[in-house]
Amino acid sequence: SSKKWMEGVDKLLLAYEMDKDNNIDYLYFAASGAVNAENFDLALEYYLQLKEKNYTGIKDEYFITNVESGVEEKVTETEYKIYQSSKEYMNPRIGQTESRYPEIVKNIALIYVKKGEDELAIEAINEARSIQPDDLYLILNEADLYIRLSNNASDDNLRSQYRLKFKEIMTLAVEKDPENGILYYNLGIISSEQGESDDAKSYFEKAIEFKPDYTDSYVAIVNILLQEQTVIIGEMDKIAMSNKRSDIAKYDQLKEDLNEVWRKCIPYCEKALQYDPNDLEVLKLLSQFYYKLDNLDGYKEINAKIEQLSN
């Protein structure tokens, strides 16, 4: 509960204040505890203090390889000093833990977003990026910030600006991590929302290439293909009642075009079901396509599966 979290925060803060130079880690843990207690004002206060002190939390880590097993082991500083002179160990090295600074700046930004202080949120993340411009973690946090700002925006123009900024940052993220399927999927979603269907489909295909088990990508491509269905049906409706020979021929061609759209959708549904055979959304889509294309055996088989899962 929030009360228990705050009790822990109070104890951590007390320990920090006893020796602020050596116990600064406790202030970091107190800030995290305040977030868990949903006391965001207090968490922000602590995170800002940590940021002002340029706190990173980086610590040395000690490693040495066991000669007999060939396995590198993580050891304490004392053990490290002892094992260095032992013939049973080799290749001593000192590493470092990851910096907590990016997380601190991210949390400051997200708290500002939660409080509706968007300008301060943007300023916080921009500052972190200026220090670590190639840090993928920060780039993704900035992208996350802009999608949150977009979701909270009441003005359509502002929302669109934030979505475009998100797309720009995600494109940069893809450059840094070019085999991350989820990044391509997110770019596909934004491109689709912007009406850039061809780009969106390309991004979803990339997402499938690098993360084939992410079934949302297959569904997203089906939805893009079905945009053509809407256009074709609109054209068919215009000439449905016409007796002109040319219109009848055109109607037949449009009907075949529509069948081709459905045929294109089927492999994506089938592939998605290879990874998640019980996905009801995909099963229902595939059922519709089989029915429209007069594949009654396929339709009955899929419908039986849907009924089984629904009961």
TITILO-72784 format. One line per 8 residues: their letters; for each residue x, y, z of C-alpha. Coordinates in steps of 0.05 Angstrom, whole numbers, padded with zeros to 5 digits. Layout:
BEGIN
A> X,Y,Z  ...
This chain:
BEGIN
SSKKWMEG> 00000,00000,00000  00020,00073,-00007  00026,00080,00069  00077,00022,00072  00116,00050,00014  00119,00118,00048  00143,00087,00113  00201,00057,00073
VDKLLLAY> 00214,00124,00040  00219,00158,00108  00270,00107,00132  00312,00113,00069  00312,00189,00074  00333,00185,00146  00392,00140,00127  00411,00188,00070
EMDKDNNI> 00410,00249,00116  00457,00215,00166  00513,00216,00113  00492,00251,00049  00558,00240,00013  00564,00165,00025  00490,00147,00029  00465,00182,-00034
DYLYFAAS> 00440,00115,-00061  00386,00118,-00007  00359,00182,-00037  00352,00147,-00104  00315,00089,-00072  00271,00138,-00033  00252,00171,-00099  00233,00103,-00129
GAVNAENF> 00193,00088,-00066  00156,00154,-00072  00137,00135,-00144  00109,00068,-00120  00070,00106,-00066  00044,00151,-00122  00071,00212,-00085  00097,00243,-00149
DLALEYYL> 00111,00312,-00121  00159,00281,-00069  00190,00235,-00121  00202,00295,-00167  00235,00333,-00110  00283,00275,-00096  00298,00262,-00170  00313,00336,-00181
QLKEKNYT> 00362,00334,-00122  00396,00273,-00153  00400,00306,-00221  00429,00369,-00190  00483,00327,-00157  00497,00292,-00225  00484,00226,-00190  00496,00164,-00233
GIKDEYFI> 00500,00108,-00182  00556,00076,-00223  00596,00026,-00183  00656,-00017,-00200  00643,-00091,-00211  00698,-00142,-00205  00707,-00203,-00251  00758,-00258,-00255
TNVESGVE> 00761,-00323,-00295  00767,-00391,-00263  00825,-00427,-00298  00795,-00497,-00289  00725,-00482,-00314  00742,-00424,-00360  00681,-00388,-00332  00685,-00314,-00314
EKVTETEY> 00659,-00302,-00243  00634,-00238,-00210  00668,-00229,-00143  00674,-00178,-00087  00730,-00127,-00086  00764,-00165,-00029  00760,-00231,-00067  00785,-00197,-00130
KIYQSSKE> 00848,-00173,-00094  00861,-00243,-00066  00848,-00281,-00131  00893,-00236,-00172  00954,-00270,-00141  00924,-00340,-00147  00945,-00389,-00202  00874,-00415,-00202
YMNPRIGQ> 00847,-00351,-00233  00864,-00308,-00293  00841,-00248,-00334  00820,-00201,-00278  00779,-00142,-00300  00739,-00085,-00270  00673,-00066,-00302  00620,-00016,-00283
TESRYPEI> 00546,-00017,-00271  00500,00023,-00317  00487,00095,-00301  00422,00112,-00267  00423,00183,-00294  00382,00169,-00357  00329,00135,-00315  00327,00195,-00267
VKNIALIY> 00318,00244,-00324  00265,00200,-00355  00227,00196,-00290  00231,00272,-00282  00203,00279,-00352  00147,00228,-00341  00127,00260,-00275  00123,00328,-00311
VKKGEDEL> 00079,00295,-00364  00034,00266,-00310  00029,00335,-00278  00013,00367,-00345  00078,00407,-00346  00095,00389,-00417  00148,00442,-00431  00188,00420,-00370
AIEAINEA> 00182,00348,-00393  00209,00364,-00461  00265,00406,-00431  00285,00349,-00384  00290,00297,-00439  00325,00344,-00487  00378,00358,-00434  00391,00284,-00424
RSIQPDDL> 00396,00273,-00500  00446,00330,-00505  00491,00293,-00456  00481,00224,-00486  00457,00234,-00558  00471,00162,-00579  00439,00128,-00519  00384,00084,-00547
YLILNEAD> 00351,00080,-00479  00343,00156,-00477  00321,00159,-00549  00265,00109,-00534  00246,00147,-00472  00240,00211,-00513  00196,00174,-00563  00154,00148,-00505
LYIRLSNN> 00148,00219,-00479  00121,00246,-00545  00071,00190,-00553  00046,00205,-00482  00042,00279,-00499  00004,00261,-00562  -00046,00218,-00524  -00057,00274,-00474
ASDDNLRS> -00063,00330,-00525  -00132,00361,-00533  -00114,00400,-00596  -00112,00359,-00660  -00056,00400,-00691  -00013,00393,-00629  -00028,00318,-00627  -00006,00312,-00699
QYRLKFKE> 00059,00350,-00685  00075,00304,-00627  00061,00242,-00670  00108,00268,-00724  00161,00282,-00672  00151,00211,-00646  00161,00184,-00716  00224,00225,-00725
IMTLAVEK> 00254,00198,-00660  00233,00126,-00675  00268,00131,-00743  00331,00151,-00705  00321,00092,-00657  00317,00045,-00717  00383,00071,-00742  00414,00055,-00674
DPENGILY> 00380,-00014,-00669  00363,-00035,-00740  00341,-00106,-00723  00289,-00087,-00670  00222,-00110,-00697  00181,-00072,-00646  00211,-00005,-00668  00189,-00019,-00740
YNLGIISS> 00120,-00037,-00715  00113,00029,-00678  00136,00067,-00740  00084,00029,-00780  00029,00049,-00732  00047,00123,-00737  00055,00120,-00813  -00013,00087,-00818
EQGESDDA> -00045,00141,-00775  -00014,00194,-00820  -00046,00161,-00881  00022,00136,-00907  -00003,00066,-00922  00055,00043,-00967  00107,00065,-00915  00066,00033,-00860
KSYFEKAI> 00062,-00034,-00896  00138,-00032,-00908  00150,-00020,-00835  00104,-00077,-00814  00139,-00123,-00863  00205,-00104,-00831  00175,-00117,-00762  00156,-00187,-00785
EFKPDYTD> 00225,-00198,-00813  00259,-00184,-00747  00204,-00207,-00699  00160,-00257,-00735  00124,-00279,-00672  00095,-00209,-00660  00026,-00223,-00689  00001,-00151,-00685
SYVAIVNI> 00044,-00137,-00746  00006,-00187,-00789  -00061,-00158,-00767  -00036,-00088,-00782  -00019,-00108,-00854  -00088,-00140,-00862  -00120,-00074,-00839  -00079,-00036,-00891
LLQEQTVI> -00099,-00084,-00946  -00172,-00077,-00925  -00169,-00002,-00939  -00171,-00021,-01012  -00234,-00061,-00998  -00270,00002,-00976  -00251,00038,-01041  -00272,-00020,-01085
IGEMDKIA> -00339,-00030,-01051  -00352,00045,-01059  -00340,00039,-01134  -00385,-00023,-01138  -00442,00012,-01102  -00440,00068,-01154  -00455,00022,-01212  -00493,-00035,-01177
MSNKRSDI> -00560,-00016,-01207  -00534,00001,-01276  -00554,-00041,-01337  -00499,-00014,-01381  -00456,-00069,-01411  -00393,-00030,-01395  -00414,-00021,-01322  -00431,-00095,-01316
AKYDQLKE> -00361,-00113,-01341  -00331,-00062,-01294  -00371,-00089,-01236  -00346,-00160,-01250  -00274,-00134,-01252  -00284,-00097,-01186  -00313,-00161,-01156  -00250,-00198,-01177
DLNEVWRK> -00206,-00142,-01149  -00243,-00149,-01083  -00232,-00224,-01083  -00158,-00211,-01095  -00155,-00165,-01034  -00184,-00220,-00991  -00137,-00272,-01021  -00077,-00227,-01003
CIPYCEKA> -00102,-00222,-00931  -00106,-00297,-00919  -00031,-00313,-00915  -00020,-00260,-00862  -00076,-00288,-00819  -00051,-00359,-00828  00020,-00338,-00810  -00004,-00302,-00747
LQYDPNDL> -00042,-00364,-00726  00022,-00405,-00731  00049,-00364,-00673  -00017,-00355,-00635  -00068,-00408,-00657  -00120,-00382,-00607  -00121,-00309,-00629  -00196,-00297,-00636
EVLKLLSQ> -00189,-00232,-00674  -00147,-00266,-00728  -00192,-00327,-00729  -00253,-00284,-00741  -00218,-00246,-00797  -00197,-00311,-00831  -00267,-00339,-00823  -00295,-00278,-00860
FYYKLDNL> -00245,-00285,-00917  -00258,-00359,-00926  -00334,-00346,-00927  -00328,-00289,-00978  -00284,-00331,-01023  -00332,-00391,-01018  -00281,-00434,-00982  -00334,-00469,-00941
DGYKEINA> -00289,-00524,-00913  -00240,-00472,-00887  -00298,-00430,-00861  -00328,-00489,-00822  -00261,-00509,-00793  -00245,-00439,-00768  -00315,-00428,-00742  -00312,-00492,-00702
KIEQLSN> -00247,-00467,-00671  -00279,-00400,-00654  -00339,-00435,-00621  -00292,-00480,-00582  -00252,-00421,-00556  -00314,-00380,-00541  -00346,-00433,-00496
